[in-house]
Amino acid sequence: MPLYLPEEAAPELPPGSRVALYAKTDSLLYWKDAAGTERPVASNASGASAAWPIGSIFMNITATGPATLLGIGTWARFGEGRILVSQKSSDTDFDVAEETGGAKTHTQIEAELATHTHVQNSHNHTQDAHNHTQDSHNHTQNQHQHSQDANTFRLNSGVNFTTTAGTTGGAGGTTSMETPTNQAATATNQAATATNQAATATNQNTGSGTAMNIMNPYIVVYMWKRTA
């Protein structure tokens, strides 16, 4: 696409000419007159300087700088590793020339995730059959007394017989003192039946937090900015 310049950019051209500059493979600038004749103008530094004033951006697909290609100015590499965005006054991210921002990758935070649900089905936890072991041990019985009321028995001969001192008819009684003893108990294993314990469904965390690629489709060129 040709670059149209005002007449004063190339004062050697005929008055009233609409100057269209374009580059060719020999890296020189050309223009065409009304008759369609192609003429080089790169030899006129004022024309190239007008085409790329200080602050201009020059792009090329070779590493040869514009100072060599155009024969004018001082240039510095520009925007390395970045894409260009047109200035927009109403957007604070893009309202100042040469403002930078953005990143190639981004790690999402929780607030940036879409609302969603993790579903886990209810399930059972199985416990195998097993034994509960009880150690050998003693059962202790305290010293105590057994009391018996007096009793009268009638023999076949018709004579009453009293078991303890007392009167016929139940008077009196006896008390026996018992010595405390320890009763040994054998250790036993109590079998426990396997059971299924219902478990409430819960959500488990997932994800690695790895940054994701947010790179736009791109094509690489060399860019310079004219500084003088």
Secondary structure, 3 states (H helix, E strand, C coil): CCEEECHHHCCCCCCCCCEEEEECCCCCEEEECCCCCEEECCCCHHHHHHHCCCCCEEEECCCCCHHHHHCCCCEEECCCCCCCCCCCCCCCCCCCCCCCCCCCEECCCHHHCCCCCCCCCCEEEECCCEEEECCCEEEEECCEEEEEECCEEECCCCCEEECCCCCCCCCCEEEEEECCEEEEECCCEEEECCCEEEECCCCCCCCCCCCEECCCCCCCCEEEEECC
